[in-house]
């Protein structure tokens, strides 16, 4: 399995978890194919540049940066906006 694809898969899962959205919610919001995001998050399919850009921008708008850095490393940064988003989602879920 491609190590970069695995690293991106982990980063995508972590970014989604950080904002408190489910796979279905993200996929529906971005109009991704039904099994697209789950397969990307498990590194079972290649991620097209278009989908990757769409996902990176989606998470960045919600306070999570996915960064492809030197030496093929991938990291995420979570700011207060992401935490507020996650808090709001959890409050809505448990009302």
C-alpha positions as CSV (number, residue, x, y, z in Angstrom):
1,X,0.0,0.0,0.0
2,X,1.2,3.5,-0.9
3,X,2.6,5.2,2.3
4,X,1.5,8.7,1.2
5,X,-2.1,7.4,0.5
6,X,-2.1,5.9,4.1
7,X,-0.9,9.2,5.6
8,X,-3.5,11.2,3.7
9,X,-6.2,8.7,4.8
10,X,-5.2,9.1,8.5
11,X,-5.1,12.9,8.1
12,X,-8.6,13.0,6.4
13,X,-10.1,10.9,9.2
14,X,-8.5,13.0,11.9
15,X,-9.6,16.2,10.2
16,X,-13.2,15.0,10.0
17,X,-13.2,13.8,13.6
18,X,-11.8,17.1,14.7
19,X,-14.8,19.0,13.4
20,X,-17.3,16.4,14.6
21,X,-18.8,15.4,11.2
22,X,-19.6,11.9,10.1
23,X,-18.4,10.4,6.8
24,X,-22.0,10.6,5.4
25,X,-22.3,14.3,6.4
26,X,-19.1,15.3,4.7
27,X,-19.8,13.2,1.6
28,X,-23.3,14.6,1.3
29,X,-22.2,18.2,1.8
30,X,-19.5,17.9,-0.8
31,X,-21.6,15.7,-3.1
32,X,-19.0,12.9,-3.2
33,X,-19.8,9.4,-4.3
34,X,-21.5,7.4,-1.6
35,X,-18.5,5.1,-0.9
36,X,-15.9,7.7,-2.0
37,X,-14.9,9.2,1.4
38,X,-15.0,6.0,3.4
39,X,-12.7,4.4,0.8
40,X,-10.4,7.4,0.8
41,X,-10.2,7.4,4.6
42,X,-9.2,3.7,4.6
43,X,-6.6,4.2,1.8
44,X,-8.5,1.9,-0.5
45,X,-8.7,4.2,-3.4
46,X,-6.5,6.9,-4.9
47,X,-7.6,10.5,-4.2
48,X,-7.9,12.6,-7.3
49,X,-6.4,16.1,-7.1
50,X,-9.9,17.6,-7.4
51,X,-11.3,15.6,-4.5
52,X,-8.2,16.3,-2.4
53,X,-8.4,20.0,-3.0
54,X,-12.1,19.9,-2.2
55,X,-11.5,18.1,1.1
56,X,-8.5,20.2,2.1
57,X,-10.5,23.4,1.5
58,X,-13.6,22.1,3.3
59,X,-11.6,21.2,6.4
60,X,-9.6,24.5,6.3
61,X,-12.8,26.5,6.2
62,X,-13.7,24.8,9.4
63,X,-10.4,25.3,11.2
64,X,-8.4,22.2,10.3
65,X,-5.3,22.4,8.0
66,X,-4.0,19.4,6.3
67,X,-0.4,20.0,5.4
68,X,1.8,17.9,3.0
69,X,5.2,18.7,4.3
70,X,8.8,17.7,3.4
71,X,9.9,14.1,3.3
72,X,6.5,12.9,2.4
73,X,5.0,13.7,5.8
74,X,1.4,14.8,6.3
75,X,0.2,16.6,9.4
76,X,-2.9,18.4,10.5
77,X,-3.3,21.6,12.6
78,X,-6.5,22.1,14.5
79,X,-7.4,25.6,15.6
80,X,-10.1,27.0,17.9
81,X,-12.6,27.3,15.0
82,X,-12.5,23.6,14.5
83,X,-13.0,23.0,18.2
84,X,-16.0,25.4,18.2
85,X,-17.4,23.5,15.2
86,X,-17.0,20.2,17.0
87,X,-18.6,21.5,20.2
88,X,-21.6,22.9,18.2
89,X,-22.1,19.6,16.4
90,X,-22.0,17.6,19.7
91,X,-24.4,20.0,21.4
92,X,-26.8,19.7,18.4
93,X,-26.5,15.9,18.5
94,X,-27.2,15.6,22.2
95,X,-30.0,18.1,22.6
